[in-house]
């Protein structure tokens, strides 16, 4: 891993736990064991680093969620279940419950910075689109009611997941996300 990538990776962890605005350059320097000169060799500012963190985060989510799960050859129901399992596993593996890294940034930065907002929106749009396509396949295979509004349902599923993550974060209890995922499975015939 290059030093630049190492700084981005370390910064991702700090921003995920503290938030972008509460993260200082000194936090990053200390965690990455670098000096200011090295930081400024790779990034012109904290803002520049912040955008690099968003790009890195979105790249990983695109790889894990969109490419590995939704672009697989598996049937739609399996892909949707794997998406739900992936979200649950991601949040179960951490002892503390800091929330969704991209969701946290969406909440914190969307009203303050257009570049952050747009990049995060693009990821959510791709995720919603993939869920919508899977729901359309389920309708075609008579696994869902043909009257199902696939676009609105896809938006609702992503919103339910993100809402479950937000409640889990606030109450520091994975059961809230588990319950939301159970409801999605039941409502959309994924059992």
C-alpha positions in Angstrom: 0.0 0.0 0.0 1.4 3.4 -0.9 1.9 6.1 1.7 -0.9 8.1 0.2 -3.3 5.2 0.4 -2.2 4.5 3.9 -3.1 8.1 4.9 -6.5 7.8 3.2 -7.2 4.4 5.0 -6.2 5.8 8.4 -8.3 8.9 7.8 -11.3 6.9 6.8 -11.2 5.2 10.1 -10.9 8.4 12.0 -13.6 10.2 10.0 -15.9 7.2 10.4 -15.7 7.3 14.2 -15.4 11.1 14.7 -17.0 12.6 11.7 -15.3 14.8 9.0 -15.7 18.1 10.7 -14.5 16.9 14.1 -11.4 15.2 12.6 -8.3 17.5 12.7 -5.2 17.3 10.6 -3.3 16.6 13.8 -5.6 13.6 14.4 -4.5 12.3 11.0 -0.8 13.1 11.4 -0.7 11.3 14.7 -2.7 8.2 13.6 -0.7 7.9 10.3 2.6 8.7 12.1 3.5 11.4 9.6 4.5 15.0 9.7 2.8 18.0 8.1 5.2 18.1 5.2 4.4 14.5 4.2 0.6 15.2 4.6 0.9 18.3 2.3 3.0 16.4 -0.2 -0.1 14.2 -0.9 -3.0 16.5 -0.1 -3.4 20.2 -0.5 -5.8 20.4 2.4 -8.1 18.5 4.8 -10.8 19.1 2.2 -8.7 17.5 -0.5 -8.1 14.5 1.8 -11.8 14.4 2.7 -12.8 14.1 -1.0 -10.1 11.3 -1.4 -11.7 9.5 1.6 -15.1 9.7 -0.1 -13.7 8.4 -3.4 -11.9 5.5 -1.6 -15.0 4.7 0.4 -17.3 4.7 -2.6 -14.8 2.7 -4.6 -14.9 0.0 -1.9 -18.6 0.0 -1.6 -19.0 -0.2 -5.4 -16.7 -3.2 -5.4 -18.2 -5.1 -2.4 -21.9 -4.2 -2.8 -22.5 -3.4 -6.5 -19.9 -5.5 -8.3 -19.6 -8.6 -6.1 -23.3 -8.9 -5.1 -25.5 -7.2 -7.6 -23.4 -7.9 -10.7 -23.2 -11.6 -9.9 -25.1 -14.2 -11.9 -27.2 -15.2 -9.0 -31.0 -14.8 -9.0 -32.5 -11.6 -7.8 -33.8 -12.9 -4.5 -30.3 -14.3 -3.7 -28.7 -11.0 -4.6 -31.1 -9.0 -2.4 -30.5 -11.4 0.5 -26.8 -11.2 0.1 -27.1 -7.4 0.2 -29.0 -7.6 3.4 -26.5 -10.1 4.9 -23.6 -7.9 3.8 -25.0 -4.9 5.6 -25.7 -6.9 8.7 -22.2 -8.5 8.7 -20.5 -5.1 8.2 -22.2 -3.7 11.3 -21.9 -6.8 13.4 -18.2 -7.1 13.0 -17.5 -3.8 14.9 -17.7 -3.8 18.7 -18.8 -0.1 18.7 -21.5 0.9 16.4 -20.2 4.0 14.5 -22.9 3.7 11.8 -22.6 3.6 8.0 -19.5 5.4 6.8 -21.2 6.8 3.7 -24.5 7.4 5.5 -22.7 9.4 8.3 -21.0 11.5 5.7 -24.3 12.1 3.9 -25.9 13.3 7.1 -22.9 15.4 8.1 -21.8 17.0 4.8 -24.7 17.0 2.3 -26.1 20.4 3.3 -22.6 21.9 3.7 -20.6 20.8 0.6 -21.9 20.1 -2.9 -18.9 17.9 -4.0 -19.4 15.6 -1.0 -23.2 15.5 -1.5 -23.0 14.7 -5.2 -20.5 11.9 -4.9 -22.4 10.3 -2.1 -25.7 10.7 -4.0 -24.2 9.0 -7.0 -23.4 5.9 -4.8 -26.9 5.9 -3.3 -28.4 6.2 -6.8 -26.4 3.2 -8.0 -27.4 1.2 -5.0 -31.1 2.1 -5.4 -30.9 1.3 -9.2 -29.4 -2.2 -8.5 -32.2 -3.0 -5.9 -34.8 -1.7 -8.4 -33.4 -4.0 -11.1 -33.5 -7.0 -8.7 -37.1 -6.2 -7.7 -38.0 -6.0 -11.4 -36.6 -9.5 -12.0 -38.6 -10.8 -9.0 -41.8 -9.3 -10.5 -40.9 -11.0 -13.9 -40.5 -14.3 -12.1 -43.8 -13.9 -10.3 -42.0 -13.6 -6.9 -43.5 -10.2 -6.2 -46.8 -8.6 -6.9 -46.8 -7.1 -10.4 -48.2 -3.9 -9.0 -45.1 -3.3 -6.9 -43.6 0.1 -7.6 -40.0 -1.1 -8.1 -38.4 2.4 -7.9 -40.3 3.5 -4.7 -39.7 0.0 -3.2 -35.9 0.2 -3.9 -35.8 3.7 -2.4 -37.7 2.4 0.7 -35.4 -0.6 1.1 -32.2 1.5 1.1 -33.9 4.1 3.4 -35.0 1.3 5.8 -31.5 -0.1 5.9 -29.9 3.4 6.5 -32.6 4.2 9.1 -32.0 0.9 10.8 -28.2 1.7 10.9 -29.0 5.2 12.3 -31.1 3.7 15.1 -28.5 1.0 15.8 -25.8 3.7 16.0 -27.9 5.8 18.4 -28.9 3.0 20.7 -25.6 1.0 20.2 -27.7 -2.1 19.6 -27.4 -4.4 16.5 -30.9 -5.7 17.2 -32.5 -2.7 15.6 -30.8 -3.3 12.3 -31.6 -7.0 12.6 -35.3 -6.2 13.0 -35.3 -3.8 10.0 -33.6 -6.5 7.8 -36.2 -9.1 9.0 -39.0 -6.7 8.0 -37.5 -6.1 4.6 -37.2 -9.9 4.0 -40.8 -10.4 5.0 -42.2 -7.4 3.1 -40.4 -8.2 -0.1 -40.8 -12.1 -0.1 -37.1 -12.7 0.5 -37.5 -15.5 3.1 
